[in-house]
Amino acid sequence: MSLNFVLAALVEMPSYGLAWAVSDRWGRRVCVCACLALTGASLLAFLVLPTGLATLQLALYLCGKLAITASFTVLYVYTAELFPTSARHSMIGICSTVGRVGSMLAPQTPLLEVFFWGMPILVFGLMCVGGAFLTLLLPETLNKALPDTVTEAAAVGRTVRPAAAPPPTAAPGASMQAGTAADALSGDR
């Protein structure tokens, strides 16, 4: 059992490097989404795994641990990049506080085993998969200037399309000339 704890601690080291490499190459949104999806997949796969496969159970656990650690690491950077400078510290504090509500509720999840032995795993797995999909709604912040104002923060990730040019207006009488030319070509005149 103590070997499992050592492995869980050791798997955190490569997760920090993975988080840095993936978030700097493919972006924060992709990294968080992929890591949450991998964590959710590991948890949900654990539910359907037959008993007696301790090595595979440990591998799934370590894969999920690596992914959730990488996700949590990138989330701090990503959250800071989404908010404007004037409100950045306050908003990170609010997000952290809301996250701590989950930390307070998490120890209560074993009580769900009354309904089904894997209910806590199912809840955490579905939350990770749901979080992965919700992350796709957020803008990408890689190589973008940090917003200074609320207006700039609202525009992060949006592409501004130039307004379509109005159609050219014809000079007065031009439509009659075009009609006359068309009539001349068709032989109606």
N, C-alpha and C positions, 0 to 999 in steps of 0.2 A: 504494500500500500504506500509506503513512503517513497518508493521509486516513482509512482504516479505523480506525487507532489513535486518531486525533483524535475520530472519531465515537463510538468505543467509550467514550472518556473523557467525552465530552459527554453521552452517554445516561445516565450515572450520576446527573447532577444532577436530572433530572425523576423518576428512580426513587426518590430519597429523599423528594420531595414526594408522589409517588404512594403510597409505603409509609405515610407519616404520614396522608394523607387516608383511604385505604381502611381501615387498621387502626383508626382512631378512629371511623369511621362504621359499618363492618360487622363489626369485630372482628379479633383477631389470627389466630384459627384460619382464618377465611375468607380473609384476606389471604395467609397463608402457603400455604394449599391452592391458591388461584387462581394465585398467582405460580409455584409449583412446577409446576402443571399446564400453565401457559402456556409455561414453559421447556421442559418435556418435549415439548409439542406442537411447539414451534419446532424442537427437535432432531430429532424423528421426521419432521417434514415435510421437513427438510433432506435426509433419506435418500432420499425419493421424488422430489425435485426434479430435473428434467432438467438436464444440464450445459449451460453457456452462458448461464444466467440470473443473471449476476453481481449485478444490482441486487436481484433477489428474494432471492438468497442473503444479501446484505448486510442487507436488511430483516429477514429471519428471524433472522439473527445478532443484530442490534440489539434486536429484540423479546425474544429470549431473554436477552440481557445485561441489559436493563431489568428483566425479571421476576425474574431470579435475584438481582440486586442488591437489589431491593425485598424479596424473601424473606429474604435474609441480614440485612438491616437490621431487619426485624420479629422475626426469630428471637431476637435478643439480648434484646429487651424481653419477648417471649413466654416465653422460658426463665426469665427472672428472676421473672416473675409466677406461674409454676407451682410453685416451690419455697418452703418455709417460710423465714421470716427466719433462724432458727437455722442453717440449712444452705445458704442461698441462694448465698453466695460459693463455697463448696466445690463445690456441684453445678454451678454455671456453669463452674467450672474443669474439672471432670470432663467435662462436655459439650464444652467447647472442646478438651480433649485428645483425646477420641474423634473429634471432627471433624478434628483434625490428622492422624489416621491416614489418613483419606480424602485429605487433601492430600499425604501421602507416597506413596500408591498411585496417584494421578492421573497423574503423569508416566510411569508404566509402561503406561498404557492404549494408547499407539500400538503397542505390541508385539502387540496383538490384531489389528492389520491383516493379519497373516499369514493369519488365517482368513477375513476378509471386510473389504473396504476401509472399510466404515462401522461396523465393530464398536465402536470407541470411542464414536462418536456414539450408537449403539444402547444401549450400556451406560449412558451418562449420561442419555439420554432416558428409559429405563425406570426408572432410579433416581429421577429427578425425579417421574415419574408415580406410582411406588410411594410416594414420600415424601408426595405430595399426598394420596393415599388414607389413609395412616397418620396424617396430621395430623387427619383427621376423627375419629379415636379419642380425641384430646385434648380436654379441656374448654375452653370459651371463658372468657377472663379479663377481657374488656372490662367496665368499670364494676363489677368485683367487688373486694372488700377483699382485700388481699394476705394470704396465710396466715401466721400466726405460729408455728404448731406443725405437726408432722407430721400430726396428726389433721385439722387444718383444711385442710392441703394435699391430703390424700386425699379430702376432701369438696368440693374446688373443682369447680364445674360440676354438681354433683349436686343435684337438687331433692329436698327432703325432703318426702315425702308424709305427711300426718297418718294416724295409725293409724285403721283403720276402726272405727267404733263397733260394739260387739257388738249383736246384735239384742235388742230389748226382751224381757225375760222376763215371761211371763204369771203372773198370780197363781195360786196353787193352786186348782184347780177351775174355772179360766177356760176351759180347753179343753173341759170337759164342758158348760159353759154354751153355748159356741159350737156344739158338736155338737148340743145339744138345740134351739137356735134354728134350725140348718140343717135338722134333722129336721122341725121344726114347719113350716118354709116349704115343704118338699117334700111334706108331707102324709103322712109315714111314721108319724106317731104317731096 
